[in-house]
Amino acid sequence: MSARHRHHATTASVVAAALCIPASVGVVLLAGKASATADEDNARHGALSAAARIARDVLSYDYRTIDSDITRARAETTGEFARQYATAVDDLRSQAKQTQAIVQARVRDTGIVTASADRVVVLVFTDQVSITRDPGAATPTTRVIPGTVQLTLSKVGDRWRISQLSAVQTGSGAG
């Protein structure tokens, strides 16, 4: 093999190797993106299921079992919402007992707003069936209250927990 032929062979090998580097990087990036997409898909699926359960737990209570209802709801919270909920429970307990409130949340539908592997924002469409008896009232009042809440779920260990909750105004509000 001549020196010139070896030089061309060496140059061809270097060029081929140089061309393989971007292709290899591209494969690694695509594999990483596919993994991230799979993580997001898993998060979406798990969070939708968790959101329905968590919404029922946080938005439902019965004055006869209010302490265990609050304990169950607290177990579903984290971060800022855990602090907000802890601040509100005394008023909730008092109001529920005073009006003999039984509130049962039913989830009609859920939908993803945004998702990452450890944080998912979900819209939850609910109906809360509320039975209350104001002090001195002869009969209880039953109402169905449709609502929409936006839940931010954060992954804590292997469980989704609610880190933010906000009511979503629906309809035009015009009357």
C-alpha positions as MATLAB code, in Angstrom:
seq = 'MSARHRHHATTASVVAAALCIPASVGVVLLAGKASATADEDNARHGALSAAARIARDVLSYDYRTIDSDITRARAETTGEFARQYATAVDDLRSQAKQTQAIVQARVRDTGIVTASADRVVVLVFTDQVSITRDPGAATPTTRVIPGTVQLTLSKVGDRWRISQLSAVQTGSGAG';
ca = [
       0.000    0.000    0.000;
       1.457    3.325   -1.029;
       1.859    6.295    1.326;
      -0.686    8.213   -0.689;
      -3.214    5.355   -0.448;
      -2.626    5.098    3.333;
      -3.102    8.860    3.654;
      -6.451    8.624    1.807;
      -7.490    5.656    3.917;
      -6.563    7.501    7.117;
      -8.370   10.646    5.972;
     -11.444    8.594    5.057;
     -11.399    6.926    8.491;
     -11.129   10.284   10.273;
     -13.949   11.753    8.174;
     -16.117    8.672    8.775;
     -15.454    8.868   12.528;
     -16.206   12.598   12.541;
     -19.506   11.960   10.780;
     -20.415    9.241   13.288;
     -20.042   11.569   16.276;
     -23.064   13.781   15.397;
     -25.075   10.698   14.514;
     -24.169    9.114   17.862;
     -25.053   12.312   19.712;
     -28.350   12.435   17.818;
     -29.173    8.855   18.804;
     -28.383    9.615   22.465;
     -30.513   12.788   22.381;
     -33.404   10.979   20.713;
     -33.199    8.163   23.251;
     -33.213   10.733   26.060;
     -36.191   12.510   24.512;
     -38.033    9.198   24.092;
     -37.344    8.408   27.746;
     -38.592   11.865   28.824;
     -41.706   11.404   26.683;
     -42.330    8.006   28.271;
     -41.880    9.577   31.726;
     -44.394   12.314   30.828;
     -46.853    9.742   29.477;
     -46.543    7.725   32.690;
     -46.986   10.907   34.729;
     -50.087   11.863   32.744;
     -51.723    8.480   33.226;
     -50.878    8.207   36.918;
     -51.798   11.818   37.663;
     -55.228   11.616   36.007;
     -56.148    8.646   38.149;
     -54.699   10.275   41.268;
     -56.416   13.618   40.541;
     -59.883   12.057   40.580;
     -59.203   10.274   43.878;
     -57.540   13.289   45.481;
     -60.348   15.646   44.414;
     -62.923   13.315   45.971;
     -60.882   13.080   49.189;
     -60.247   16.819   49.537;
     -63.683   18.065   48.432;
     -65.827   15.528   50.327;
     -66.627   15.478   54.039;
     -69.306   14.512   56.517;
     -69.865   16.330   59.797;
     -70.228   12.931   61.551;
     -66.755   11.782   60.385;
     -65.099   15.165   59.870;
     -61.900   14.363   61.789;
     -61.122   11.241   59.752;
     -62.173   13.054   56.552;
     -59.688   15.834   57.338;
     -56.961   13.293   58.126;
     -57.590   11.527   54.803;
     -57.515   14.817   52.876;
     -54.339   16.011   54.646;
     -52.568   12.814   53.560;
     -53.133   13.906   49.947;
     -51.462   17.334   50.350;
     -47.950   18.735   50.141;
     -46.181   22.086   49.961;
     -48.143   25.326   49.895;
     -51.536   23.616   49.686;
     -50.759   21.526   52.776;
     -50.138   24.763   54.689;
     -53.316   26.385   53.327;
     -55.408   23.332   54.155;
     -53.988   23.123   57.683;
     -54.975   26.760   58.219;
     -58.546   26.173   56.982;
     -59.451   22.914   58.753;
     -60.665   24.458   62.011;
     -63.179   26.619   60.128;
     -64.185   23.663   57.961;
     -64.726   21.448   61.014;
     -66.741   24.129   62.830;
     -68.899   24.997   59.812;
     -69.527   21.342   58.952;
     -70.704   20.542   62.473;
     -72.791   23.703   62.782;
     -74.692   23.044   59.543;
     -74.573   19.230   59.771;
     -72.959   19.276   56.336;
     -72.505   16.200   54.235;
     -70.668   17.024   51.008;
     -69.911   14.335   48.466;
     -67.742   15.278   45.488;
     -68.271   13.358   42.267;
     -65.692   13.702   39.521;
     -67.296   14.088   36.089;
     -64.101   14.401   34.064;
     -60.416   15.260   34.224;
     -57.999   16.736   31.730;
     -54.295   17.473   31.623;
     -53.207   21.104   31.319;
     -49.432   20.522   31.531;
     -47.259   17.586   32.493;
     -43.709   16.724   33.365;
     -42.387   13.606   35.058;
     -42.867   15.016   38.587;
     -45.464   17.805   38.228;
     -48.835   17.675   36.487;
     -51.551   20.320   36.305;
     -55.025   18.817   35.941;
     -58.488   20.301   35.477;
     -61.074   18.379   37.472;
     -64.766   18.825   36.697;
     -66.897   17.982   39.722;
     -70.375   17.980   41.123;
     -70.562   18.409   44.880;
     -73.778   17.090   46.376;
     -74.281   19.130   49.536;
     -76.791   18.347   52.259;
     -76.912   20.901   55.066;
     -79.254   21.732   57.900;
     -78.950   25.233   59.224;
     -79.542   25.620   62.965;
     -83.284   25.852   63.589;
     -84.247   24.608   60.099;
     -86.927   21.941   60.005;
     -85.538   20.159   56.938;
     -82.142   19.854   55.334;
     -81.239   21.641   52.121;
     -79.824   19.598   49.255;
     -77.895   21.235   46.442;
     -75.784   20.031   43.543;
     -72.898   22.410   42.997;
     -71.054   21.971   39.695;
     -67.477   23.159   39.759;
     -64.104   23.044   38.132;
     -60.836   23.044   40.029;
     -57.287   23.157   38.805;
     -55.037   20.839   40.770;
     -51.282   20.946   40.639;
     -50.023   17.511   41.559;
     -46.433   16.967   42.641;
     -44.728   13.618   42.859;
     -43.639   12.914   46.446;
     -41.794    9.605   46.540;
     -43.974    7.313   44.456;
     -47.283    9.138   45.155;
     -48.990   12.133   43.634;
     -50.043   14.795   46.121;
     -51.834   18.078   45.632;
     -49.525   21.074   45.973;
     -51.928   23.736   44.655;
     -55.677   24.023   44.192;
     -57.636   26.821   42.617;
     -61.260   27.155   41.605;
     -61.777   27.831   37.913;
     -64.522   30.236   36.892;
     -66.668   28.714   34.152;
     -69.344   30.310   32.040;
     -69.660   33.936   31.033;
     -70.977   35.213   34.339;
     -73.408   37.424   32.397;
     -76.987   37.273   33.475;
];
